[in-house]
């Protein structure tokens, strides 16, 4: 199977590269075109000039060639290019990060993993989402027009805690770069040439910079129409929420001041408010897998439904001192409130005969659809303090750097069935005090790093009663303690000015999706009887069961990941190449399955092993033309049963198929650029002839982006799915809950930006 896959991979690369020279509009993603927000002539970058200073994972600026690990920086140009192509925010990661899986093209990012694990998403260092009840909505939390760059750190980090077991994705907001005041007005129109497919976006940005004062003020509003596949059929709205048929608004303010004798101190306040909500103009119509008919959307509104939404707000206050006790001090206070509402459902786990009686025949089998419609809502709040102090030449040793820090966080969450005001997941609170230290030592051309992070947390859960479907079982709340010592060690060798190699090992820590096992507690011998899908052998409350408390639930134990990695990077005058191999183990990991009755996710706590490799390459053909390529392979294994070997391959819910991305850049003038991209998801067949069998049919998508600057105005054109390819999303090719969706067909976008 491996040889077959590699042969197909080679054929795809050769075919795609062969097509690029046929078009005069070839382009390169690393030097991607300015679109709706940037100046083409002033801000473009080549392969060799990509920003090399990293702040994620260290909290202090650090040269990338001194960090032993795989690091990706998504530039502002690449962010803008993605905006010019699509309204799908997470597609940016799919296009630019080798180990990031294919986008779902929905509001939900369920199944979107980084190297087969859930990554911690940060916005200016503030964690997004909640590990207590991961709602798979952390991929859309702000308007991408205010993002200056994205730093992606693969694998665990000593300076980040809960949620960073798989890696870190840090979205960093824009900062003023020119003295004085600059105002930017941006607009965009997007269509698939159907009346209800039209979308538009308006943005307003003010940037002001003085000697000791700077300000960014940004606001935007957008409206997105319904999507169509390449066959002209409306795409179905996802049951976890959809970015189609939605509207969003965003407000962002960041103000900073520098002070002190030599401006060595800085105070920065940041406020962000983002909301995306469904307009409720369509209902989901299920497709048919047997006939190959995809799910679609038809005009209408479900009875009793409220609009689904993502509502994110955060505040942060950051203080830095570049000369505090001989070192650099950094501290950040933050708070964040997040709300997520999902689509209305009348699934079996939403029913309650005391609210809406279920019509049964003489055998107790339902004779009609379940009558009760409800919607789930997740509410989470967090408040935290992050700090660090970094000093070079510590203990009188030249080039020995010490970083120490302390993180304090309180995270609360609960999940409700909002239309009937029922508790689905009880109120939970996680608090932690987490000190860490990190040493870095430059030994000539070798940098050695090592550190320890001590996770010391406590989870409190209130008393609660499960829903009727889960037997109204009373569960005693309680407190669970989490202590874990996380170590890391790595080294990077700058063999020449152009060539470096690294090796590292690190532990990561996160909580499982706590809300899933809590809401799924039921009677110990609750089984269906006589064809009644919601049957049961005990009356409400499980009187024949022993009392149960949350502190006895094994599935609430933490996920500890051990990651090992080796890789190298070469950057020549006209070309670059990099590769890495990693192995990620968890003795008590998590894999996802679908409950055959509720068709909702359930967690399996079993050992997991994920490994893979990634390759990136770039070549500057001429001063005007550059090519870029990347390839990623990830595979995971877990147990079929509670004991035994790791004999089951992990599927699309956890690990994405192999991926190839090719891009090319043509700067046809000082004012204009064209970018052509090709993205391929490869076939994937796992667990053939046994439980968990999956077959993914691969596909290749092309996109085209062009922009031109004229004085203070920039014009852009973007075409996503250039060849109007008809395909099923990889996540939809495995039967799950109402998820049989095709990907979007050709989308044409026009953008205009004015700066003054």
C-alpha positions, 0 to 999 in steps of 0.5 A: 500500500505504501509503494502504491501511495508513493507512486500516486504521490509522485505522479500528482507532483509531476502532473501539477508541476507540469501544469504550472509553466503552461500558465503565465500566472504562476505564483508562490505562496510564501511570497503570496500576493497582497490582496485586500489589506496590503501594499504590494510594493512595500511589503512583499517578501522572498523565501529568504526574507521570511520573518525569522523571529518567533514569540510563541512558545517563548514569550520573548522574541527568539531567533527561529534558528535557535529553536529545536523544532518544526516552526511555521510562520504564516505571513501577512501576505499569505493571510491576505491571499486566503481572504482574497480566495475564500471566507473559510478562515481555517483553510489558511492552515490547510494551505500553509501548514503541512501537518494540518488536516483538510478544512471542514468548510463549516463553522465547526472545526471538528476533525481538524487536527495538527499532526493528529492531535488537537492544537491550542489556538491563541489570539495574541497569546490568549487561549481560545476555546475550553478544554473542559468542553471542546466545542470544535468552534475555536477555528473562527474567533476573529476577523482575519483582516486584523491578523498580521501573522500566525506562528505555528509551533508543532509539538508541546511547549514548556511555556504553554499549558493545558491544551498544548499537547499537540502544538500551538497556533498563535494568531498575532494581531497587526501593529502599526509600522508607519509613523503617523495615521494610516486609514484603510478601507477594504471591501470584497464581493464573492459569488458563485453566480447564484443569487443566494450565493453572493457574499460581501465584506467591509472593513475599516482599520486605523493605525497610528504610530508616534514615538511612545504611543500606538493604536490599532482600531479595526471594525468589519462586517460581512455577510455570507450566502449559501454555498454551491458545489460544482454540480450547481447543488446547494451545500447542506448546512452543518449540524454543528453550525455553518459559516454559510448563510451567516453574518459576522461583525468584529471590533478590535482595539489595541493601544500601547505606550512605551515609557521609561528613561529609554522606553524600556517599558511598555503597557498594551491594552487589547479588546476584541469582540467577534460574533458570527451567527446563522441567518436561518434562511435554510434547512438541512436536507439529508443526502443518500450515501447509497445513491451518492446524492449529497446533502443540500439546503432548502429555504426554510427555518426549523420550528423553534430554532434560534440562530446558531452562533459563535460569540467570542470576546476577550480583554488583555493587558500586557506589561513588558520591561526590557531591563528588569533585574538585568533581564526581560520581564513579561506579564499578561492578564486576560479574560475571555468569554465564549458562547457557542450555540448549535443547530436545532435537533430532535435527536434521541438524546434530546427527548424527554417524555415529561416535556413532550410525550413520545407516541408509542405502539403496543410494543413500545416502539415510536410510531412517529418522529421524536417530537422534542426539538432542542439546541445545545449551547456551550458557555465558557469563561476564563481568566488568567495571568501569564508571566515570564522573566528571561535573562541572558548570561545567567549565573555568570555563564556567557550565552546561558539563558534562563527563562522562568515563569508562572501561569495562573488560570481559572476556566469555567464551562457548562453546556445547556439544552437551551430551548428547554433550559436543561443541564446537559453538562454541569458547571465545571471549573478548572484552576491551575498554578503552573510554574516553569523554567527553561534553559538555553545554552549557545555552544558555538554553532549548537544551541541546547535547550531544556526545561520543566513545567509543573502542571498543578490543577484542580477540576471542580464539578457540580452535582447534577442529574443526567438527561432522560435518555441517560436515565436521569442518573444523579451524579455527585460532583467532586474535585479532581486533582491534576499534577504532572511534571512536563519536561523537554530537551532539544538541540539545534546545530547550525552546521553551516550558514545555510544548513541546520539540524535539530532533535527534541523530546517534550511532554505535553498535557491537556484535559480530555473533552470533559463534558462528553463523558459527563453527559454520557453517564447512564445506568450501568446495565442500560440497554435497548429492549424489544426494539425500543431504541431508548429502552433501558432496564432500570427506572429513572434514577438508576436505583439499582446502581451504586452511587456515582461521583465524578472523582471515580470516572476514569475517562476524566484522567488527563492526556499526557503526550510524549513527542519526539522529533528530528529534522533539518532545514537548508536555506540556499540563495535561490532554494530551500528544503526542510524535512522532519519526522515525529513520534507522538505517544500517549499511554492513556490517549483519546480517539473519537467514535460515533454512538450508533444510537445518538450518532454523537461523539463518544470518547475512547480512552486507550493508548494512541501512537501517532507518527509522521513526516513532513517536507517543504521546498522552495525554488526561485526560478527567476527574480520574478518567479518562485515555486513552493511545495509541501507534503505531509504524512500522518498515521495513528494507531490505537487499540481495538479493545481495552487490552491488547496491541495497537492494532487499529488505525486511527481514522479521519476523525483524528488523523487526516490523509496525506496532503500535497500543496504546490504554489507558484508566484509571478511578480509580473511588475512592481505593482502586481502579482499572481499566485497559483496554488494546487492542493491535493488530498491523497487516497487513504484506505485503513483497517481494510476488512475489519472494524473501523474500515475507511476509504477516502477518495482523494482530490486536487483543487486549484486556486488563483489570486491576482492583485494590482496596486495603483497609487493608494488603491489595491485591486484583487481577484481570487478564484477558489476551486479554479477548475470547478472540481466536484468532490466530497470533503474527506471528513464527509466520506466516512459516515457520521451524523448527517455529514454527507457534504460536497465541497464548494465549487468555483468561487470568484472574489473581487476586492478593493482596498484604499489607504490614506 
